[in-house]
């Protein structure tokens, strides 16, 4: 694509990457950028706009997380099919040109996919980055193994066994740049018919990957104790994609009974597989940790997928999967399969961070920080039981807020806009399941400690006082 002239104000209070994110998002929504259109590379756009490459990387990462763009390994970033984003308001192009300024980021943002920047381990990463570029590390400038470097795969295998009960060897681990890339690789390995079953709700990137690869899929509703097993057991499809430990976005944890039923279903046919996305299991605040579904698997039916996006940072761009023996053998026989997309210097930094136990210390520290943030938000909300119901709050960096004051979702969204609050409705992730009351996904990871009280008080006021205009 040609370069776009974006309005970047270096002196504005709003971070530059947010300005860039808003510009690109609005260009997609308003039709200036079209499905399948390639974005400039991070290096090209950073040079063109005279901003850092990290700024562009952060903006692209947020757009990927929200489903506006997607990454194609070794090709770049492309505009997604935003018809799959239910609440996208596609205004005419003429209306876009009539806007003098792009809408600024709301003052009160309960965003998903954001980490606590103030506690990122800069010192450790600076140290390991310096080591990675020492002359003695000459091997890091050579092409690496398509599954990822041995050291990182060994650390991931060890970590998963101790933290999630996942049974694996380093040889079963593959490293990629995103969950989407892993899903693309996995679907190339699956035998027989690949029609898949997906949870409803689910984040859009999953079915966007399947749509691009022309793989059929169907939605299965999520119940209070996990995916609807009656539907699974009566379906003709052989592959199911689930988030059992902390369903995204509802926060539901799949019951042990359903886990065993699902494993029994998968074991009945060697062509059946379960893709377990364990995206934020590190952050459980109540009760004992729940082992991964893969830890219960006795027949090699579970493909385990996770990422460092929540535990370290989304800009690290390191995800990983543990493949059953049958699939890893198939993977190793395919010559041109995707792989080797994570820079070896990044792999070295992450592996050192894990090997020196700094990763474990970081997780323990962040678990306390996120629990404290969550509690500071939940306590005031719980004082208004007539307004709110809260669910999915025991794990992760978001929860579901149900609005009980009788307003429609449209009225709630109008209120949020009036009160300058950004909060994504659950309907954004629903495709066939119907809601009874308006529900919103409340992300809290990226809210600064000093801003929590103002955020939550603004949220309460928003649903207490109906605007009349």
ROFI-861520 format. One record per residue (C-alpha): residue number from 1; residue in three letters; x, y, z. Coordinates in steps of 0.2 Angstrom, whole numbers, plus 5000, padded with zeros to 4 digits. Layout:
REM residues N
PT pos code    x    y    z
PT NUM  Ala    X    Y    Z
...
This chain:
REM residues 469
PT pos code    x    y    z
PT   1  Unk 5000 5000 5000
PT   2  Unk 5005 5018 4998
PT   3  Unk 5010 5028 5014
PT   4  Unk 4995 5036 5022
PT   5  Unk 4997 5054 5030
PT   6  Unk 4992 5052 5048
PT   7  Unk 4989 5066 5060
PT   8  Unk 5003 5063 5073
PT   9  Unk 5005 5077 5086
PT  10  Unk 5021 5075 5095
PT  11  Unk 5017 5087 5108
PT  12  Unk 5000 5080 5113
PT  13  Unk 4997 5072 5130
PT  14  Unk 4990 5056 5121
PT  15  Unk 5004 5043 5118
PT  16  Unk 5010 5043 5100
PT  17  Unk 5006 5024 5098
PT  18  Unk 4988 5027 5103
PT  19  Unk 4987 5042 5090
PT  20  Unk 4993 5030 5077
PT  21  Unk 4982 5016 5082
PT  22  Unk 4967 5028 5081
PT  23  Unk 4972 5034 5064
PT  24  Unk 4973 5017 5057
PT  25  Unk 4958 5010 5065
PT  26  Unk 4947 5025 5059
PT  27  Unk 4954 5023 5042
PT  28  Unk 4948 5005 5042
PT  29  Unk 4931 5009 5049
PT  30  Unk 4928 5023 5037
PT  31  Unk 4933 5013 5021
PT  32  Unk 4950 5022 5017
PT  33  Unk 4959 5005 5020
PT  34  Unk 4951 4989 5013
PT  35  Unk 4950 4971 5018
PT  36  Unk 4967 4962 5013
PT  37  Unk 4976 4979 5010
PT  38  Unk 4994 4978 5016
PT  39  Unk 5000 4990 5029
PT  40  Unk 5018 4997 5028
PT  41  Unk 5031 4988 5037
PT  42  Unk 5035 4994 5054
PT  43  Unk 5052 5000 5048
PT  44  Unk 5045 5009 5033
PT  45  Unk 5031 5018 5043
PT  46  Unk 5042 5023 5058
PT  47  Unk 5054 5031 5045
PT  48  Unk 5040 5039 5036
PT  49  Unk 5032 5047 5051
PT  50  Unk 5048 5050 5060
PT  51  Unk 5043 5040 5075
PT  52  Unk 5051 5025 5084
PT  53  Unk 5049 5007 5077
PT  54  Unk 5043 5002 5094
PT  55  Unk 5029 5015 5093
PT  56  Unk 5023 5007 5077
PT  57  Unk 5025 4990 5084
PT  58  Unk 5014 4994 5099
PT  59  Unk 5000 5002 5088
PT  60  Unk 5000 4987 5076
PT  61  Unk 5000 4975 5091
PT  62  Unk 4984 4984 5098
PT  63  Unk 4976 4983 5081
PT  64  Unk 4979 4964 5080
PT  65  Unk 4973 4961 5097
PT  66  Unk 4956 4970 5093
PT  67  Unk 4955 4961 5076
PT  68  Unk 4957 4976 5064
PT  69  Unk 4972 4969 5056
PT  70  Unk 4981 4952 5056
PT  71  Unk 4999 4947 5054
PT  72  Unk 5004 4935 5039
PT  73  Unk 5021 4927 5043
PT  74  Unk 5035 4933 5032
PT  75  Unk 5023 4944 5023
PT  76  Unk 5018 4958 5035
PT  77  Unk 5001 4966 5041
PT  78  Unk 4985 4966 5032
PT  79  Unk 4968 4974 5035
PT  80  Unk 4955 4961 5042
PT  81  Unk 4937 4958 5036
PT  82  Unk 4929 4970 5048
PT  83  Unk 4912 4963 5043
PT  84  Unk 4915 4951 5057
PT  85  Unk 4916 4964 5070
PT  86  Unk 4898 4966 5075
PT  87  Unk 4898 4984 5082
PT  88  Unk 4909 4992 5069
PT  89  Unk 4901 5008 5063
PT  90  Unk 4906 5009 5044
PT  91  Unk 4903 5028 5040
PT  92  Unk 4903 5033 5022
PT  93  Unk 4920 5039 5016
PT  94  Unk 4913 5057 5013
PT  95  Unk 4908 5058 5031
PT  96  Unk 4926 5053 5036
PT  97  Unk 4933 5068 5025
PT  98  Unk 4921 5080 5034
PT  99  Unk 4929 5076 5051
PT 100  Unk 4942 5088 5056
PT 101  Unk 4950 5078 5069
PT 102  Unk 4950 5060 5074
PT 103  Unk 4941 5056 5090
PT 104  Unk 4954 5056 5104
PT 105  Unk 4956 5041 5116
PT 106  Unk 4943 5041 5130
PT 107  Unk 4950 5048 5146
PT 108  Unk 4943 5032 5155
PT 109  Unk 4949 5016 5146
PT 110  Unk 4945 4999 5152
PT 111  Unk 4955 4991 5138
PT 112  Unk 4959 4973 5135
PT 113  Unk 4976 4967 5130
PT 114  Unk 4986 4980 5140
PT 115  Unk 4999 4976 5153
PT 116  Unk 5005 4986 5168
PT 117  Unk 5019 4996 5160
PT 118  Unk 5026 5003 5176
PT 119  Unk 5031 4986 5181
PT 120  Unk 5039 4979 5165
PT 121  Unk 5056 4971 5169
PT 122  Unk 5066 4984 5160
PT 123  Unk 5082 4981 5169
PT 124  Unk 5082 4963 5166
PT 125  Unk 5078 4964 5148
PT 126  Unk 5091 4977 5145
PT 127  Unk 5104 4966 5153
PT 128  Unk 5099 4951 5142
PT 129  Unk 5097 4961 5127
PT 130  Unk 5115 4967 5129
PT 131  Unk 5121 4949 5131
PT 132  Unk 5111 4944 5116
PT 133  Unk 5121 4956 5105
PT 134  Unk 5139 4952 5112
PT 135  Unk 5151 4946 5099
PT 136  Unk 5151 4928 5107
PT 137  Unk 5133 4926 5102
PT 138  Unk 5137 4925 5083
PT 139  Unk 5126 4910 5082
PT 140  Unk 5111 4921 5085
PT 141  Unk 5113 4930 5068
PT 142  Unk 5111 4913 5059
PT 143  Unk 5094 4905 5054
PT 144  Unk 5088 4895 5069
PT 145  Unk 5077 4880 5070
PT 146  Unk 5060 4882 5063
PT 147  Unk 5052 4876 5080
PT 148  Unk 5062 4889 5090
PT 149  Unk 5079 4889 5098
PT 150  Unk 5082 4874 5109
PT 151  Unk 5085 4884 5125
PT 152  Unk 5069 4893 5124
PT 153  Unk 5059 4877 5120
PT 154  Unk 5067 4868 5135
PT 155  Unk 5063 4883 5147
PT 156  Unk 5045 4883 5140
PT 157  Unk 5043 4864 5143
PT 158  Unk 5050 4865 5160
PT 159  Unk 5039 4880 5165
PT 160  Unk 5023 4872 5158
PT 161  Unk 5026 4856 5168
PT 162  Unk 5028 4865 5185
PT 163  Unk 5015 4879 5182
PT 164  Unk 5001 4870 5172
PT 165  Unk 5005 4851 5174
PT 166  Unk 5008 4851 5155
PT 167  Unk 5017 4835 5149
PT 168  Unk 5029 4838 5136
PT 169  Unk 5047 4837 5129
PT 170  Unk 5056 4852 5121
PT 171  Unk 5055 4843 5105
PT 172  Unk 5036 4844 5106
PT 173  Unk 5036 4863 5108
PT 174  Unk 5035 4875 5093
PT 175  Unk 5038 4894 5095
PT 176  Unk 5029 4907 5084
PT 177  Unk 5025 4925 5084
PT 178  Unk 5007 4924 5088
PT 179  Unk 4992 4913 5093
PT 180  Unk 4985 4916 5075
PT 181  Unk 5001 4910 5067
PT 182  Unk 5001 4894 5078
PT 183  Unk 4983 4891 5073
PT 184  Unk 4988 4893 5055
PT 185  Unk 5002 4880 5058
PT 186  Unk 4990 4868 5068
PT 187  Unk 4977 4868 5054
PT 188  Unk 4990 4863 5041
PT 189  Unk 4994 4848 5052
PT 190  Unk 4977 4842 5057
PT 191  Unk 4971 4826 5048
PT 192  Unk 4955 4822 5038
PT 193  Unk 4941 4835 5038
PT 194  Unk 4946 4851 5047
PT 195  Unk 4929 4859 5050
PT 196  Unk 4930 4866 5068
PT 197  Unk 4919 4870 5083
PT 198  Unk 4922 4887 5091
PT 199  Unk 4916 4894 5108
PT 200  Unk 4903 4908 5107
PT 201  Unk 4908 4921 5112
PT 202  Unk 4926 4920 5106
PT 203  Unk 4939 4933 5100
PT 204  Unk 4937 4937 5082
PT 205  Unk 4955 4933 5077
PT 206  Unk 4952 4914 5078
PT 207  Unk 4938 4913 5065
PT 208  Unk 4947 4926 5055
PT 209  Unk 4961 4914 5053
PT 210  Unk 4949 4900 5048
PT 211  Unk 4940 4911 5036
PT 212  Unk 4956 4916 5027
PT 213  Unk 4961 4898 5026
PT 214  Unk 4944 4893 5020
PT 215  Unk 4941 4881 5034
PT 216  Unk 4923 4879 5039
PT 217  Unk 4918 4882 5057
PT 218  Unk 4902 4882 5068
PT 219  Unk 4899 4891 5085
PT 220  Unk 4895 4881 5101
PT 221  Unk 4887 4891 5116
PT 222  Unk 4896 4893 5132
PT 223  Unk 4887 4888 5148
PT 224  Unk 4890 4892 5166
PT 225  Unk 4902 4878 5167
PT 226  Unk 4910 4878 5150
PT 227  Unk 4906 4874 5132
PT 228  Unk 4890 4865 5129
PT 229  Unk 4895 4847 5128
PT 230  Unk 4879 4840 5122
PT 231  Unk 4882 4850 5106
PT 232  Unk 4900 4844 5105
PT 233  Unk 4895 4826 5107
PT 234  Unk 4881 4826 5094
PT 235  Unk 4892 4836 5081
PT 236  Unk 4900 4829 5065
PT 237  Unk 4915 4841 5067
PT 238  Unk 4931 4833 5074
PT 239  Unk 4941 4849 5080
PT 240  Unk 4936 4860 5095
PT 241  Unk 4945 4876 5100
PT 242  Unk 4942 4881 5118
PT 243  Unk 4949 4892 5132
PT 244  Unk 4944 4881 5147
PT 245  Unk 4954 4888 5161
PT 246  Unk 4947 4906 5159
PT 247  Unk 4935 4907 5144
PT 248  Unk 4937 4922 5134
PT 249  Unk 4929 4934 5136
PT 250  Unk 4916 4927 5149
PT 251  Unk 4929 4921 5162
PT 252  Unk 4920 4905 5164
PT 253  Unk 4930 4890 5170
PT 254  Unk 4926 4873 5163
PT 255  Unk 4921 4861 5176
PT 256  Unk 4930 4845 5179
PT 257  Unk 4915 4834 5173
PT 258  Unk 4915 4843 5157
PT 259  Unk 4934 4842 5155
PT 260  Unk 4933 4823 5157
PT 261  Unk 4918 4822 5145
PT 262  Unk 4927 4832 5132
PT 263  Unk 4943 4821 5133
PT 264  Unk 4932 4806 5132
PT 265  Unk 4924 4813 5116
PT 266  Unk 4941 4816 5109
PT 267  Unk 4948 4799 5113
PT 268  Unk 4934 4790 5104
PT 269  Unk 4942 4795 5086
PT 270  Unk 4960 4797 5082
PT 271  Unk 4955 4812 5070
PT 272  Unk 4948 4822 5085
PT 273  Unk 4958 4835 5093
PT 274  Unk 4956 4849 5106
PT 275  Unk 4965 4865 5104
PT 276  Unk 4967 4872 5122
PT 277  Unk 4971 4891 5122
PT 278  Unk 4978 4894 5139
PT 279  Unk 4980 4913 5136
PT 280  Unk 4981 4920 5154
PT 281  Unk 4981 4906 5166
PT 282  Unk 4996 4913 5176
PT 283  Unk 4985 4926 5185
PT 284  Unk 4973 4916 5196
PT 285  Unk 4968 4926 5212
PT 286  Unk 4956 4914 5221
PT 287  Unk 4957 4896 5225
PT 288  Unk 4970 4884 5220
PT 289  Unk 4978 4884 5202
PT 290  Unk 4968 4874 5189
PT 291  Unk 4979 4862 5179
PT 292  Unk 4978 4863 5160
PT 293  Unk 4967 4852 5151
PT 294  Unk 4982 4844 5142
PT 295  Unk 4988 4838 5159
PT 296  Unk 4973 4826 5160
PT 297  Unk 4975 4820 5142
PT 298  Unk 4980 4801 5140
PT 299  Unk 4978 4799 5121
PT 300  Unk 4987 4814 5113
PT 301  Unk 4971 4823 5109
PT 302  Unk 4975 4840 5116
PT 303  Unk 4985 4853 5107
PT 304  Unk 4991 4866 5120
PT 305  Unk 4993 4884 5115
PT 306  Unk 4998 4900 5125
PT 307  Unk 5008 4916 5124
PT 308  Unk 5019 4928 5134
PT 309  Unk 5007 4943 5129
PT 310  Unk 4999 4944 5146
PT 311  Unk 5013 4937 5157
PT 312  Unk 5027 4948 5149
PT 313  Unk 5021 4960 5135
PT 314  Unk 5011 4959 5119
PT 315  Unk 5025 4967 5110
PT 316  Unk 5037 4952 5114
PT 317  Unk 5027 4943 5100
PT 318  Unk 5031 4926 5107
PT 319  Unk 5018 4912 5107
PT 320  Unk 5020 4893 5109
PT 321  Unk 5011 4877 5107
PT 322  Unk 5014 4859 5113
PT 323  Unk 5010 4847 5099
PT 324  Unk 5005 4829 5103
PT 325  Unk 5018 4816 5097
PT 326  Unk 5008 4812 5081
PT 327  Unk 5007 4830 5075
PT 328  Unk 5025 4834 5080
PT 329  Unk 5031 4820 5069
PT 330  Unk 5020 4826 5055
PT 331  Unk 5026 4844 5057
PT 332  Unk 5044 4839 5056
PT 333  Unk 5041 4830 5039
PT 334  Unk 5034 4845 5031
PT 335  Unk 5048 4856 5022
PT 336  Unk 5039 4872 5019
PT 337  Unk 5028 4874 5035
PT 338  Unk 5028 4891 5044
PT 339  Unk 5041 4893 5057
PT 340  Unk 5056 4903 5063
PT 341  Unk 5047 4920 5063
PT 342  Unk 5053 4925 5081
PT 343  Unk 5069 4934 5080
PT 344  Unk 5083 4924 5089
PT 345  Unk 5089 4938 5099
PT 346  Unk 5071 4940 5106
PT 347  Unk 5071 4921 5110
PT 348  Unk 5088 4922 5119
PT 349  Unk 5081 4937 5130
PT 350  Unk 5065 4927 5135
PT 351  Unk 5075 4911 5138
PT 352  Unk 5087 4920 5149
PT 353  Unk 5073 4928 5158
PT 354  Unk 5066 4911 5162
PT 355  Unk 5082 4902 5165
PT 356  Unk 5088 4914 5179
PT 357  Unk 5071 4913 5188
PT 358  Unk 5067 4931 5184
PT 359  Unk 5051 4926 5175
PT 360  Unk 5044 4917 5190
PT 361  Unk 5048 4932 5201
PT 362  Unk 5040 4943 5189
PT 363  Unk 5024 4933 5188
PT 364  Unk 5023 4933 5207
PT 365  Unk 5025 4951 5208
PT 366  Unk 5012 4955 5194
PT 367  Unk 5000 4943 5201
PT 368  Unk 4999 4953 5217
PT 369  Unk 4999 4969 5207
PT 370  Unk 4984 4964 5196
PT 371  Unk 4975 4956 5211
PT 372  Unk 4976 4973 5220
PT 373  Unk 4970 4982 5204
PT 374  Unk 4956 4971 5202
PT 375  Unk 4951 4972 5221
PT 376  Unk 4951 4991 5220
PT 377  Unk 4939 4991 5205
PT 378  Unk 4928 4977 5212
PT 379  Unk 4925 4984 5229
PT 380  Unk 4916 5000 5224
PT 381  Unk 4906 4991 5211
PT 382  Unk 4900 4978 5223
PT 383  Unk 4892 4992 5233
PT 384  Unk 4879 4994 5219
PT 385  Unk 4871 4977 5218
PT 386  Unk 4856 4985 5210
PT 387  Unk 4866 4992 5196
PT 388  Unk 4879 4978 5193
PT 389  Unk 4883 4959 5192
PT 390  Unk 4901 4954 5191
PT 391  Unk 4907 4937 5184
PT 392  Unk 4923 4930 5178
PT 393  Unk 4934 4939 5190
PT 394  Unk 4944 4925 5198
PT 395  Unk 4957 4924 5185
PT 396  Unk 4965 4935 5172
PT 397  Unk 4965 4954 5168
PT 398  Unk 4947 4957 5164
PT 399  Unk 4930 4952 5170
PT 400  Unk 4912 4954 5164
PT 401  Unk 4900 4968 5171
PT 402  Unk 4882 4965 5168
PT 403  Unk 4871 4981 5169
PT 404  Unk 4855 4978 5179
PT 405  Unk 4847 4996 5178
PT 406  Unk 4835 4991 5164
PT 407  Unk 4844 5000 5150
PT 408  Unk 4847 4993 5133
PT 409  Unk 4864 4990 5126
PT 410  Unk 4863 5005 5115
PT 411  Unk 4858 5016 5129
PT 412  Unk 4873 5009 5139
PT 413  Unk 4885 5013 5125
PT 414  Unk 4878 5031 5123
PT 415  Unk 4881 5033 5141
PT 416  Unk 4899 5027 5140
PT 417  Unk 4902 5039 5126
PT 418  Unk 4895 5053 5135
PT 419  Unk 4905 5049 5151
PT 420  Unk 4921 5047 5140
PT 421  Unk 4923 5029 5144
PT 422  Unk 4930 5015 5133
PT 423  Unk 4923 4998 5137
PT 424  Unk 4919 4984 5125
PT 425  Unk 4902 4976 5125
PT 426  Unk 4902 4957 5126
PT 427  Unk 4891 4957 5111
PT 428  Unk 4907 4962 5101
PT 429  Unk 4912 4944 5103
PT 430  Unk 4895 4935 5102
PT 431  Unk 4889 4928 5085
PT 432  Unk 4874 4917 5088
PT 433  Unk 4871 4917 5107
PT 434  Unk 4858 4930 5113
PT 435  Unk 4861 4941 5128
PT 436  Unk 4847 4944 5141
PT 437  Unk 4855 4960 5149
PT 438  Unk 4869 4972 5143
PT 439  Unk 4886 4965 5147
PT 440  Unk 4903 4973 5145
PT 441  Unk 4921 4966 5146
PT 442  Unk 4931 4976 5159
PT 443  Unk 4950 4976 5156
PT 444  Unk 4960 4983 5170
PT 445  Unk 4978 4977 5167
PT 446  Unk 4984 4994 5159
PT 447  Unk 4976 5006 5171
PT 448  Unk 4989 5015 5181
PT 449  Unk 4987 5013 5200
PT 450  Unk 4985 5032 5202
PT 451  Unk 4970 5032 5190
PT 452  Unk 4960 5017 5196
PT 453  Unk 4949 5027 5208
PT 454  Unk 4944 5040 5195
PT 455  Unk 4940 5026 5183
PT 456  Unk 4929 5016 5194
PT 457  Unk 4919 5032 5201
PT 458  Unk 4917 5038 5183
PT 459  Unk 4910 5020 5178
PT 460  Unk 4898 5020 5193
PT 461  Unk 4892 5038 5189
PT 462  Unk 4889 5033 5171
PT 463  Unk 4876 5020 5175
PT 464  Unk 4868 5030 5189
PT 465  Unk 4863 5046 5180
PT 466  Unk 4854 5044 5163
PT 467  Unk 4858 5057 5151
PT 468  Unk 4843 5066 5143
PT 469  Unk 4850 5072 5126
